[in-house]
Amino acid sequence: MIAISIHDRLQSDDPAVRRIAVIDLPYTEEEYDIAPLIIRALADVDASVRLEAAKAIEGYEEPEVLEALTPLLKDADQEVRKAAALTLAELKQTESAHYLLPYLSDDDPQVKAFALHAIKALRAASAFEPAMNALQDSDAGVRREAVGVLGYLKKVEAIGALTNAAANDQDHEVRRVAVGALGYCSEVSIQPALSRVLLDPVWQVREEAAVTIGKLGLTLGVPDLVRAMDDEFWQVRLKAARSLGKLRAKPAVPALCSALTHPISNLRKEAVIALGEIGDERAVKFLELAQNDVDSDVRKLSKLALATIVLKGGA
């Protein structure tokens, strides 16, 4: 049987043959300039071929290939658009920003969202203004991706807009992502907004706020985190406990000791760890009881926490 070259298979009338040829491109030993073949496949009339081509360009990031890939953000097929955005994001080619920028203001919200997702990892300063504008978009998916771009750029000028999104956006996922994006901020002025977010009706947003307060070392947030130890969702309590430990928050000792009897063992572990980090002797008797916990990790961690408190002299 005579083997048919990839070049010939890519010109087959059968889209299934062309699709397999694209998949085989990275592994071929045939001597071809691969870039023109990829470009041809990116413009194929069949969506399944374009999809495979969008996934297969790693290693062939010549400018002409990137120029051919970027228009697929407006492809008629949603999976092709998604694959193009993911590939552009994964390549992290700074040259891609030049081709992506026009799509950041596209009329199609999905195209705009995909373009924002793709440019995020490039940390392109030129994406700042389009992302700030996109925070006002009526589409929640666009706003979520805009928040991601601004979070990666870490510009002080975005803090006000991100804080507003965290506290007031109508979409809870936008609020959650915005809270996380504030993790680069060193401004104590955002604490009031994070305090409000800890009262958000959606627990995932409250959980993210508890993480961010600890990450930023905002000691002004300790009273709010202590209150969060009574949250109806243990996941929020867990992140609050973790942040209270990072902040060495002595006012949290009673709440953390109380958490040692919670039915969720992961929360008990975090409370034990936090008490060890705080190092307050008021926790000793509670940690001693925790050495009889049904969970072996809790028992082990309580022993370590007690040793830490002794070492610190119950500071």
Phi, psi and chi 1 to 4 in degrees:
 res  aa     phi    psi   chi1   chi2   chi3   chi4
   1 MET       -  131.4 -178.9 -179.8  -67.8      -
   2 ILE   -83.9  126.1  -60.4  175.4      -      -
   3 ALA   -71.0  136.4      -      -      -      -
   4 ILE   -93.6  129.6  -57.0  175.3      -      -
   5 SER   -66.9  156.9   70.5      -      -      -
   6 ILE   -60.3  -38.6  -80.7 -169.9      -      -
   7 HIS   -57.3  -44.5 -176.6  -85.5      -      -
   8 ASP   -70.6  -37.7  -70.1  -22.3      -      -
   9 ARG   -66.0  -33.8  -75.8 -167.6  -76.6  151.2
  10 LEU   -68.8  -14.2  -75.7  170.5      -      -
  11 GLN  -105.5    9.2  -61.5 -175.5   78.2      -
  12 SER   -64.5  152.5  170.3      -      -      -
  13 ASP   -75.6  -14.8  -67.9  -25.8      -      -
  14 ASP   -91.8  114.0 -173.2  -17.0      -      -
  15 PRO   -61.3  -29.0   19.6  -31.5      -      -
  16 ALA   -65.2  -38.1      -      -      -      -
  17 VAL   -66.7  -43.8  172.7      -      -      -
  18 ARG   -63.4  -40.1  -60.9 -162.2  -57.8  -84.7
  19 ARG   -60.8  -47.3  175.1  178.3  172.4  -86.3
  20 ILE   -64.2  -35.9  -61.6  -58.9      -      -
  21 ALA   -62.0  -39.9      -      -      -      -
  22 VAL   -63.7  -43.5  172.2      -      -      -
  23 ILE   -60.2  -35.6  -65.8  173.1      -      -
  24 ASP   -78.9  -15.5  -71.1  -16.9      -      -
  25 LEU   -51.5  -48.4  -93.5  175.0      -      -
  26 PRO   -64.7  -16.0  -20.6   34.1      -      -
  27 TYR  -108.1   -0.3  -49.1  102.8      -      -
  28 THR   -71.3  145.2 -176.5      -      -      -
  29 GLU  -101.4    1.1  -64.7 -179.4   -1.1      -
  30 GLU   -71.1  145.8  -59.8  171.9   27.5      -
  31 GLU   -89.4   93.9  -65.6 -175.1    3.4      -
  32 TYR  -131.6  155.8  -70.7  117.2      -      -
  33 ASP   -80.6  107.5 -176.8   -2.4      -      -
  34 ILE   -68.1  -35.9  -60.8  -65.5      -      -
  35 ALA   -52.9  -48.4      -      -      -      -
  36 PRO   -62.3  -32.3  -23.3   34.5      -      -
  37 LEU   -69.6  -39.8  -59.1 -179.0      -      -
  38 ILE   -63.6  -44.3  -70.7  -78.4      -      -
  39 ILE   -60.4  -42.2  -69.0  170.7      -      -
  40 ARG   -61.9  -43.0  177.3 -170.6  -61.2  171.0
  41 ALA   -67.0  -32.9      -      -      -      -
  42 LEU   -65.6  -21.5  -72.3  169.7      -      -
  43 ALA  -105.1   12.4      -      -      -      -
  44 ASP   -60.5  150.1 -163.0  -82.3      -      -
  45 VAL   -72.6  -17.8  -65.1      -      -      -
  46 ASP   -98.0  130.1 -173.8   85.0      -      -
  47 ALA   -63.5  -35.1      -      -      -      -
  48 SER   -66.8  -32.0   67.7      -      -      -
  49 VAL   -71.7  -44.3  178.4      -      -      -
  50 ARG   -61.3  -38.7  -60.9 -165.1  -58.6  -84.7
  51 LEU   -60.9  -48.1  177.9   62.9      -      -
  52 GLU   -65.8  -36.4  -66.1  -58.7  -24.8      -
  53 ALA   -65.4  -39.3      -      -      -      -
  54 ALA   -63.5  -29.4      -      -      -      -
  55 LYS   -84.8  -17.9  -64.5  176.2 -179.6  177.5
  56 ALA  -101.9    7.5      -      -      -      -
  57 ILE   -86.5   -3.6   72.2  166.1      -      -
  58 GLU   -56.2  128.2 -173.4  173.7   -2.8      -
  59 GLY    97.5   -9.6      -      -      -      -
  60 TYR  -128.2   54.4  -47.5  104.7      -      -
  61 GLU   -93.2   36.7  -62.4   98.2    4.6      -
  62 GLU   -61.5  153.1  -69.0   88.3  -18.9      -
  63 PRO   -53.0  -38.2  -28.2   35.6      -      -
  64 GLU   -68.2  -28.6   57.4  -91.6   28.0      -
  65 VAL   -72.1  -44.7  174.4      -      -      -
  66 LEU   -60.7  -38.6  -65.9  174.2      -      -
  67 GLU   -65.3  -32.7 -171.4  172.6    2.2      -
  68 ALA   -80.2  -28.2      -      -      -      -
  69 LEU   -76.5  -42.1  173.5   64.4      -      -
  70 THR   -56.8  -40.1  -50.0      -      -      -
  71 PRO   -59.8  -18.0  -26.9   36.5      -      -
  72 LEU   -68.0  -10.5  -66.2 -170.1      -      -
  73 LEU   -62.6  -19.6  -68.4  170.4      -      -
  74 LYS  -110.0   18.6  -71.2  179.9   69.8   69.6
  75 ASP   -60.6  152.4 -164.4  -86.9      -      -
  76 ALA   -67.4  -22.7      -      -      -      -
  77 ASP   -98.2  126.3 -174.4  -84.1      -      -
  78 GLN   -62.4  -40.0 -179.5  175.8  -15.2      -
  79 GLU   -65.1  -34.7  -70.5  -56.9  -48.7      -
  80 VAL   -67.1  -43.7  174.7      -      -      -
  81 ARG   -58.9  -44.8  -64.9 -161.8  -64.0  -89.8
  82 LYS   -63.4  -44.1 -176.2  176.9 -179.7 -179.7
  83 ALA   -63.0  -39.8      -      -      -      -
  84 ALA   -62.8  -43.5      -      -      -      -
  85 ALA   -64.4  -44.8      -      -      -      -
  86 LEU   -64.7  -40.6  -69.1  174.6      -      -
  87 THR   -65.7  -44.5  -64.0      -      -      -
  88 LEU   -61.0  -37.8  -73.4  163.2      -      -
  89 ALA   -67.7  -41.5      -      -      -      -
  90 GLU   -71.6  -32.5  -70.3  168.9   -0.3      -
  91 LEU   -67.1  -33.7  -69.2  176.5      -      -
  92 LYS    52.6   38.5  -62.5 -178.4 -178.7  178.4
  93 GLN   -85.5  120.6  -65.9  -73.0  -42.4      -
  94 THR   -59.3  -27.7   53.7      -      -      -
  95 GLU   -63.7  -24.3  -62.8   87.1  -11.3      -
  96 SER   -62.4  -30.4  -60.3      -      -      -
  97 ALA   -57.1  -39.5      -      -      -      -
  98 HIS   -58.5  -40.0  169.9   73.1      -      -
  99 TYR   -82.0  -26.3  -57.6  108.9      -      -
 100 LEU   -81.7  -30.9  -75.0  165.6      -      -
 101 LEU   -51.7  -43.3  -78.5  171.4      -      -
 102 PRO   -61.5  -26.2  -23.3   34.5      -      -
 103 TYR   -81.4  -12.2  -64.3   92.4      -      -
 104 LEU   -70.5  -14.4  -60.0 -175.4      -      -
 105 SER  -120.4   24.2   55.1      -      -      -
 106 ASP   -64.7  151.5 -163.4  -87.4      -      -
 107 ASP   -72.4  -24.6  -68.2  -25.2      -      -
 108 ASP   -83.3  116.2 -174.4  -30.5      -      -
 109 PRO   -60.5  -33.4   18.1  -30.3      -      -
 110 GLN   -69.2  -40.2 -169.4  176.1   71.9      -
 111 VAL   -61.3  -46.0  171.3      -      -      -
 112 LYS   -61.0  -42.3 -169.7 -174.2  -60.2 -175.1
 113 ALA   -64.7  -43.7      -      -      -      -
 114 PHE   -63.3  -40.3  -80.3  145.4      -      -
 115 ALA   -66.0  -41.3      -      -      -      -
 116 LEU   -63.1  -41.7  -74.1  163.4      -      -
 117 HIS   -60.9  -42.8  179.5   82.5      -      -
 118 ALA   -67.9  -36.9      -      -      -      -
 119 ILE   -83.4  -15.1 -152.4  167.5      -      -
 120 LYS   -54.2  -51.3  174.8  174.5   66.5  175.6
 121 ALA   -67.8  -15.9      -      -      -      -
 122 LEU   -78.2  -17.2  -56.7 -180.0      -      -
 123 ARG    50.2   43.5  -67.4 -178.1  166.4   86.1
 124 ALA   -80.3  120.9      -      -      -      -
 125 ALA   -58.5  -29.2      -      -      -      -
 126 SER   -67.4  -13.8   53.2      -      -      -
 127 ALA   -86.8   -6.4      -      -      -      -
 128 PHE   -61.8  -54.8  178.4   74.2      -      -
 129 GLU   -62.8  -45.7  -73.8  -59.1  -31.5      -
 130 PRO   -59.6  -36.8  -25.5   34.5      -      -
 131 ALA   -69.0  -39.8      -      -      -      -
 132 MET   -61.6  -41.9  -73.0  -72.5  -76.4      -
 133 ASN   -65.4  -36.8  -67.5  -26.3      -      -
 134 ALA   -68.0  -18.8      -      -      -      -
 135 LEU   -64.0  -17.7  -82.7 -177.9      -      -
 136 GLN   -98.1    3.5  -53.9  -55.3  -43.5      -
 137 ASP   -64.9  148.7 -161.1  -83.5      -      -
 138 SER   -74.6  -16.3   60.1      -      -      -
 139 ASP   -92.4  124.8 -175.0   86.3      -      -
 140 ALA   -64.1  -34.9      -      -      -      -
 141 GLY   -63.2  -38.2      -      -      -      -
 142 VAL   -65.3  -45.1  171.5      -      -      -
 143 ARG   -62.9  -39.5  -60.6 -162.3  -57.5  -84.0
 144 ARG   -60.9  -45.4  -74.3 -164.1  -64.5  -89.7
 145 GLU   -68.2  -34.6  -64.6  -62.4  -17.2      -
 146 ALA   -63.1  -41.9      -      -      -      -
 147 VAL   -59.0  -42.2  165.3      -      -      -
 148 GLY   -61.0  -42.1      -      -      -      -
 149 VAL   -61.3  -46.8  171.4      -      -      -
 150 LEU   -66.6  -35.9  -65.2  170.7      -      -
 151 GLY   -63.1  -39.7      -      -      -      -
 152 TYR   -70.3  -34.4  -93.6   57.9      -      -
 153 LEU   -74.0  -27.8  -72.1  174.0      -      -
 154 LYS    55.8   44.4  -60.9 -177.3  178.6 -179.8
 155 LYS   -94.0  136.3  -75.3 -177.4  173.1  -71.9
 156 VAL   -59.4  -32.9  173.1      -      -      -
 157 GLU   -63.6  -16.5  -64.0   87.3  -19.0      -
 158 ALA   -92.4   -8.1      -      -      -      -
 159 ILE   -59.5  -45.1  -69.4  173.7      -      -
 160 GLY   -60.6  -44.2      -      -      -      -
 161 ALA   -67.6  -40.0      -      -      -      -
 162 LEU   -68.1  -39.1  -71.7  173.4      -      -
 163 THR   -62.8  -41.1  -57.5      -      -      -
 164 ASN   -64.5  -42.1 -179.3   61.0      -      -
 165 ALA   -64.0  -39.6      -      -      -      -
 166 ALA   -64.0  -35.4      -      -      -      -
 167 ALA   -93.3  -25.7      -      -      -      -
 168 ASN  -127.9  -10.4  -58.9  -49.5      -      -
 169 ASP   -61.3  144.9 -163.4  -83.4      -      -
 170 GLN   -71.6  -23.2  -66.3 -179.1  -12.7      -
 171 ASP   -94.9  124.1 -176.8   85.0      -      -
 172 HIS   -66.5  -28.4   77.2  -91.1      -      -
 173 GLU   -72.8  -35.0 -172.2   60.7   15.5      -
 174 VAL   -61.7  -44.7  174.5      -      -      -
 175 ARG   -60.6  -44.4  -62.2 -163.5  -58.7  -85.5
 176 ARG   -63.0  -47.2 -173.9 -169.3   68.4   79.8
 177 VAL   -64.7  -37.6  175.1      -      -      -
 178 ALA   -65.1  -40.1      -      -      -      -
 179 VAL   -59.9  -45.0  172.2      -      -      -
 180 GLY   -64.0  -37.2      -      -      -      -
 181 ALA   -65.5  -24.1      -      -      -      -
 182 LEU   -74.8   -0.2  -73.8  167.4      -      -
 183 GLY   -64.1  -12.3      -      -      -      -
 184 TYR   -90.9   -8.9   73.6   87.8      -      -
 185 CYS   -81.8  138.2  174.0      -      -      -
 186 SER  -108.6   10.4   59.7      -      -      -
 187 GLU   -81.1  118.1  -61.5  -82.7  -25.1      -
 188 VAL   -63.4  -21.7  175.6      -      -      -
 189 SER   -64.1  -15.8   60.5      -      -      -
 190 ILE   -84.0   -8.1   70.2  167.6      -      -
 191 GLN   -57.9  -42.9  177.5   55.5   53.3      -
 192 PRO   -57.2  -38.0  -26.7   36.1      -      -
 193 ALA   -67.0  -41.0      -      -      -      -
 194 LEU   -66.6  -32.3  -68.2  176.7      -      -
 195 SER   -62.8  -40.8  -64.0      -      -      -
 196 ARG   -66.8  -38.5  -68.6 -162.6  -57.6  -85.2
 197 VAL   -66.3  -29.2  174.9      -      -      -
 198 LEU   -67.0   -6.9  -88.6  175.4      -      -
 199 LEU  -108.4    9.4  -59.9  174.0      -      -
 200 ASP   -56.7  145.0 -165.6  -83.2      -      -
 201 PRO   -68.6  -14.9   20.7  -31.6      -      -
 202 VAL  -105.5  125.4  177.6      -      -      -
 203 TRP   -65.8  -31.2   71.8  -96.6      -      -
 204 GLN   -64.0  -32.2  -69.8   92.7  -21.4      -
 205 VAL   -71.2  -43.2 -178.2      -      -      -
 206 ARG   -61.4  -40.4  -58.6 -163.4  -60.3  -87.0
 207 GLU   -60.0  -44.8  178.0 -174.2   37.6      -
 208 GLU   -64.3  -37.2 -163.9   69.7   45.3      -
 209 ALA   -64.2  -41.0      -      -      -      -
 210 ALA   -61.7  -40.1      -      -      -      -
 211 VAL   -64.3  -46.5  172.0      -      -      -
 212 THR   -65.7  -39.0  -58.9      -      -      -
 213 ILE   -59.4  -43.5  -69.3  171.5      -      -
 214 GLY   -68.4  -40.9      -      -      -      -
 215 LYS   -61.1  -37.8 -175.9  176.1 -179.0 -179.9
 216 LEU   -85.7   -7.2  -65.6  175.7      -      -
 217 GLY    67.1   35.2      -      -      -      -
 218 LEU   -84.4   92.1  -63.6  174.5      -      -
 219 THR   -64.8  -22.1   53.9      -      -      -
 220 LEU   -64.5  -18.1  -71.1  175.1      -      -
 221 GLY   -87.0   -1.1      -      -      -      -
 222 VAL   -56.9  -48.6  167.1      -      -      -
 223 PRO   -57.7  -36.7  -24.3   35.4      -      -
 224 ASP   -68.9  -38.8  -59.9  -55.7      -      -
 225 LEU   -67.9  -36.5  -69.5  172.9      -      -
 226 VAL   -62.4  -42.3  171.7      -      -      -
 227 ARG   -64.3  -33.9  -77.0 -169.1  -69.1  -87.5
 228 ALA   -67.9  -15.4      -      -      -      -
 229 MET   -69.4   -7.8  -70.5  -61.0  -61.6      -
 230 ASP  -105.6   10.1  -72.6  -35.2      -      -
 231 ASP   -58.9  146.6 -163.7  -81.1      -      -
 232 GLU   -69.2  -17.2   61.7  178.6  -48.2      -
 233 PHE  -104.7  124.7  -76.4   85.0      -      -
 234 TRP   -65.0  -26.0   67.2  -94.1      -      -
 235 GLN   -62.8  -37.5  -64.2   93.2  -27.8      -
 236 VAL   -68.8  -43.8  178.1      -      -      -
 237 ARG   -57.9  -41.5  -63.4 -172.1 -170.9 -169.2
 238 LEU   -60.7  -47.3 -174.7  150.4      -      -
 239 LYS   -69.3  -32.9  -63.8  -59.1  170.5   57.1
 240 ALA   -64.5  -43.3      -      -      -      -
 241 ALA   -61.2  -42.7      -      -      -      -
 242 ARG   -61.6  -43.6 -175.6  174.3  -63.0  175.7
 243 SER   -69.9  -36.2  -71.2      -      -      -
 244 LEU   -63.2  -35.8  -72.5  164.9      -      -
 245 GLY   -65.6  -44.7      -      -      -      -
 246 LYS   -59.9  -36.0  -71.7 -178.7  178.9  179.1
 247 LEU   -84.2   -1.2  -65.4  170.5      -      -
 248 ARG    51.7   46.7  -52.4  -69.4 -165.8  -89.3
 249 ALA   -84.8   96.9      -      -      -      -
 250 LYS   -61.9  -33.4  -71.1 -170.5  176.0 -175.0
 251 PRO   -62.7  -13.9  -24.9   35.6      -      -
 252 ALA   -88.2   -5.9      -      -      -      -
 253 VAL   -55.9  -48.6  169.2      -      -      -
 254 PRO   -58.9  -42.9  -25.3   36.0      -      -
 255 ALA   -66.2  -38.4      -      -      -      -
 256 LEU   -69.2  -38.9  -69.0  167.7      -      -
 257 CYS   -63.4  -38.5  -71.1      -      -      -
 258 SER   -63.7  -34.2  178.4      -      -      -
 259 ALA   -68.1  -14.1      -      -      -      -
 260 LEU   -69.1   -9.7  -65.2  179.9      -      -
 261 THR  -107.7    7.0   59.8      -      -      -
 262 HIS   -67.8  144.4 -165.5  -83.2      -      -
 263 PRO   -67.7  -19.4   19.6  -32.0      -      -
 264 ILE   -87.5  116.7  -60.7  -64.3      -      -
 265 SER   -66.1  -32.2   63.1      -      -      -
 266 ASN   -62.8  -36.0  -78.4  -17.4      -      -
 267 LEU   -69.0  -41.0  175.3   53.8      -      -
 268 ARG   -61.0  -38.7  -60.2 -160.6  -58.6  -83.9
 269 LYS   -62.0  -47.0  -68.3  173.8 -164.7  175.1
 270 GLU   -63.3  -38.1  -72.0  -64.1  -23.1      -
 271 ALA   -64.4  -42.2      -      -      -      -
 272 VAL   -61.4  -47.0  165.2      -      -      -
 273 ILE   -60.5  -44.8  -67.1  169.5      -      -
 274 ALA   -62.4  -40.7      -      -      -      -
 275 LEU   -64.1  -36.6  -71.4  167.5      -      -
 276 GLY   -65.6  -39.5      -      -      -      -
 277 GLU   -67.5  -37.3  -70.4  174.2  -36.2      -
 278 ILE   -71.8  -39.9  -64.4  168.7      -      -
 279 GLY    71.5   34.1      -      -      -      -
 280 ASP   -95.8  132.3 -167.6  -62.0      -      -
 281 GLU   -67.1  -15.2   62.7 -178.0    0.8      -
 282 ARG   -62.4  -20.3  -71.6  175.6  -66.3  166.7
 283 ALA   -85.6   -9.7      -      -      -      -
 284 VAL   -57.1  -51.6  169.2      -      -      -
 285 LYS   -64.5  -31.3   63.1 -179.8  179.6 -180.0
 286 PHE   -73.7  -37.1  -63.1   93.9      -      -
 287 LEU   -70.8  -32.7  -70.4  170.1      -      -
 288 GLU   -64.0  -41.3  -72.7  173.9  -17.1      -
 289 LEU   -64.9  -34.5  -70.9  172.4      -      -
 290 ALA   -66.9  -15.1      -      -      -      -
 291 GLN   -72.7   -5.8  -68.9 -172.2   79.0      -
 292 ASN  -105.3   11.9  -61.7  -45.6      -      -
 293 ASP   -61.3  150.0 -164.3  -81.9      -      -
 294 VAL   -69.8  -19.7  -65.8      -      -      -
 295 ASP   -93.7  124.2 -172.2  -67.2      -      -
 296 SER   -63.8  -33.6   60.7      -      -      -
 297 ASP   -66.6  -39.7  -73.7  -23.8      -      -
 298 VAL   -62.5  -43.0  174.7      -      -      -
 299 ARG   -61.6  -45.4  -63.3 -163.7  -60.5  -89.0
 300 LYS   -65.2  -44.4  179.3  168.7   61.6  177.5
 301 LEU   -67.7  -34.0  -70.4  167.6      -      -
 302 SER   -66.6  -35.9   64.1      -      -      -
 303 LYS   -63.7  -43.1 -175.2  176.1 -178.6  178.8
 304 LEU   -66.0  -39.4  -69.1  172.3      -      -
 305 ALA   -64.1  -41.6      -      -      -      -
 306 LEU   -62.1  -42.1  -79.2  167.4      -      -
 307 ALA   -62.6  -37.8      -      -      -      -
 308 THR   -65.5  -42.8  -58.4      -      -      -
 309 ILE   -63.9  -41.5  -68.1  173.2      -      -
 310 VAL   -62.0  -43.0  170.3      -      -      -
 311 LEU   -62.5  -38.4 -172.5   64.7      -      -
 312 LYS   -80.5   -8.0  -68.9 -179.9  178.5  179.6
 313 GLY    73.2   29.8      -      -      -      -
 314 GLY    59.9   39.7      -      -      -      -
 315 ALA   -55.1      -      -      -      -      -
